[in-house]
Amino acid sequence: MIWDAHKGLELARLDAAAIAARHEELLRRHVCYCAEHSPFYRAIFRQAGVAPGDIATLADLARLPLTEKHHLEECRDDFLAVGEDEITDVCLTSGTTGKPIAMLQSNADLERLAYNEEISFRGVGITSADRVLVAAAIDRCFMAGLAYFMGLTRIGATVIRGGSSSTALLVELIRNCRPSAIIGVPTLLLALAKKLEQEGLAPDAVGVTRLICIGEPVRTPDFALSPLGERLLQAWGCRIFGTYASTEMATSFTDCDAGLGGHLHPDLIAVEIVNEDGLPVPDGEPGEVIATPLGVGAMPLLRFRTGDIATLHRDPCPCGRNTPRIGPVVGRKSQMLKYRGTTVYPPAIATVLQSMHGVQGFYIEAESEFALSDRIRVVVGSADPSLTPAQVAKKIAAAIRVSPEVVLVPPEEVLRVTVQEDKRKPVLFFDRRTTPA
């Protein structure tokens, strides 16, 4: 398949019926490819008593079982649909929620990946005139930095490969290379703004017009900027774009200027949103994101459980694209907590803490307490003597209706726990439950 970003954007602007027809054509092609070339899915079709031709629409996918992360860990070789000699790249998942998983890619998969990023960057207005600072790792077998580099070079933009390990280096790159856009994890971008100020540079005066945020949501479910997003806007004074992606999906969902969710690329991925019973939920209601990346050759997937909880929106977008959009991720299914009869996701607590004056970092711990209840401990870094645990707990309770245990520690202690060398972003949630939800 020839990956042409201009045609991809044209496809997204067709009417919904035309988009759906092309989408389902590519889905059927992908299903047949999996059944023919993947040992894992050959067995799945046989065990389910389903023929590839039985899957004609997105709704028909429900006839197949879900693919889970442990399948990739335990049966990786069975997912390989090409010969070993066709593998040209090894990507590792971030391992944020478990053991890193190797996702193998062919040259064709790398072309697809580059196209995905090109179409996403074009959607936020990046052109060949831009200089883009990539503040994300391109080493350690991570997919993100590599994907951004390839997508930007397809556009013809100048790529500044700064990485994420040194804010001092990023400051020098901003000073010397004057990027017009930066890609990075929001908390890193906030730390970078603070470092710039310490160096006598105003972040909103260095020429950056766009922040493309990865790894952490910068909008609330109603699409308003989150406290984290607001702090970025205040610091940098530029447009803020959110994204959603994962290594297994090899596809990203990126905001447009309207900021109404990440646009689905209909030629790259099929998405289902399901409830705890695996049944589809109505558009606009939260559920688990189930992803079928289309056109992947080396390790194709069908109905992969991302574990992410989000909503799907189909109403028209002011940008002119008629593709569905995924709202901000509100949490991970594996991190869902039950506390005093209330369902709590760690990001809801994080949103509160990100808005509080005097909070300099935090992390959340969960432990088993009773059969249907967890214990939540929130460790907050602060050097503000006027801030008390009771004040923090009260603020959290106003948002999630229950008050967790809060402990205040020096900011350095939070950094020591949350910043881990083998992780591309801070680890903010520690699940110590004996039987995780």
Rosetta blueprint (number, residue, H / E / L):
1 M L
2 I L
3 W L
4 D L
5 A H
6 H H
7 K H
8 G H
9 L H
10 E H
11 L H
12 A H
13 R L
14 L L
15 D L
16 A H
17 A H
18 A H
19 I H
20 A H
21 A H
22 R H
23 H H
24 E H
25 E H
26 L H
27 L H
28 R H
29 R H
30 H H
31 V H
32 C H
33 Y H
34 C H
35 A H
36 E H
37 H H
38 S L
39 P H
40 F H
41 Y H
42 R H
43 A H
44 I H
45 F H
46 R H
47 Q H
48 A H
49 G L
50 V L
51 A L
52 P H
53 G H
54 D H
55 I L
56 A L
57 T L
58 L L
59 A H
60 D H
61 L H
62 A H
63 R H
64 L L
65 P L
66 L L
67 T E
68 E L
69 K H
70 H H
71 H H
72 L H
73 E H
74 E H
75 C L
76 R H
77 D H
78 D H
79 F H
80 L L
81 A L
82 V L
83 G L
84 E H
85 D H
86 E H
87 I E
88 T E
89 D E
90 V E
91 C E
92 L E
93 T L
94 S L
95 G L
96 T L
97 T L
98 G L
99 K L
100 P L
101 I L
102 A E
103 M E
104 L E
105 Q E
106 S E
107 N H
108 A H
109 D H
110 L H
111 E H
112 R H
113 L H
114 A H
115 Y H
116 N H
117 E H
118 E H
119 I H
120 S H
121 F H
122 R H
123 G H
124 V L
125 G L
126 I L
127 T L
128 S L
129 A L
130 D L
131 R E
132 V E
133 L E
134 V E
135 A E
136 A L
137 A L
138 I L
139 D L
140 R L
141 C L
142 F L
143 M H
144 A H
145 G H
146 L H
147 A H
148 Y H
149 F H
150 M H
151 G H
152 L H
153 T H
154 R H
155 I H
156 G L
157 A L
158 T E
159 V E
160 I E
161 R E
162 G L
163 G L
164 S L
165 S L
166 S L
167 T H
168 A H
169 L H
170 L H
171 V H
172 E H
173 L H
174 I H
175 R H
176 N H
177 C H
178 R L
179 P L
180 S L
181 A E
182 I E
183 I E
184 G E
185 V L
186 P H
187 T H
188 L H
189 L H
190 L H
191 A H
192 L H
193 A H
194 K H
195 K H
196 L H
197 E H
198 Q H
199 E L
200 G L
201 L L
202 A L
203 P H
204 D H
205 A H
206 V L
207 G L
208 V L
209 T L
210 R E
211 L E
212 I E
213 C E
214 I L
215 G L
216 E L
217 P L
218 V L
219 R E
220 T L
221 P L
222 D L
223 F L
224 A L
225 L E
226 S L
227 P H
228 L H
229 G H
230 E H
231 R H
232 L H
233 L H
234 Q H
235 A H
236 W H
237 G L
238 C L
239 R E
240 I E
241 F E
242 G E
243 T E
244 Y E
245 A E
246 S E
247 T L
248 E L
249 M L
250 A L
251 T E
252 S E
253 F E
254 T E
255 D L
256 C L
257 D L
258 A L
259 G L
260 L L
261 G L
262 G E
263 H E
264 L L
265 H L
266 P L
267 D L
268 L L
269 I E
270 A E
271 V E
272 E E
273 I E
274 V E
275 N L
276 E L
277 D L
278 G L
279 L L
280 P E
281 V L
282 P L
283 D L
284 G L
285 E L
286 P L
287 G E
288 E E
289 V E
290 I E
291 A E
292 T E
293 P E
294 L L
295 G L
296 V L
297 G L
298 A L
299 M L
300 P L
301 L L
302 L L
303 R L
304 F E
305 R E
306 T E
307 G E
308 D E
309 I E
310 A E
311 T L
312 L E
313 H E
314 R L
315 D L
316 P L
317 C L
318 P L
319 C L
320 G L
321 R L
322 N L
323 T L
324 P L
325 R E
326 I E
327 G L
328 P L
329 V L
330 V L
331 G E
332 R E
333 K H
334 S H
335 Q H
336 M L
337 L E
338 K E
339 Y E
340 R L
341 G L
342 T E
343 T E
344 V E
345 Y L
346 P H
347 P H
348 A H
349 I H
350 A H
351 T H
352 V H
353 L H
354 Q H
355 S L
356 M L
357 H L
358 G L
359 V L
360 Q L
361 G L
362 F E
363 Y E
364 I E
365 E E
366 A E
367 E E
368 S E
369 E E
370 F E
371 A L
372 L L
373 S E
374 D E
375 R E
376 I E
377 R E
378 V E
379 V E
380 V E
381 G E
382 S L
383 A L
384 D L
385 P L
386 S L
387 L L
388 T L
389 P H
390 A H
391 Q H
392 V H
393 A H
394 K H
395 K H
396 I H
397 A H
398 A H
399 A H
400 I H
401 R L
402 V L
403 S L
404 P L
405 E E
406 V E
407 V E
408 L E
409 V E
410 P L
411 P H
412 E H
413 E H
414 V H
415 L H
416 R H
417 V H
418 T H
419 V L
420 Q L
421 E L
422 D L
423 K L
424 R L
425 K L
426 P L
427 V L
428 L L
429 F E
430 F E
431 D E
432 R L
433 R L
434 T L
435 T L
436 P L
437 A L
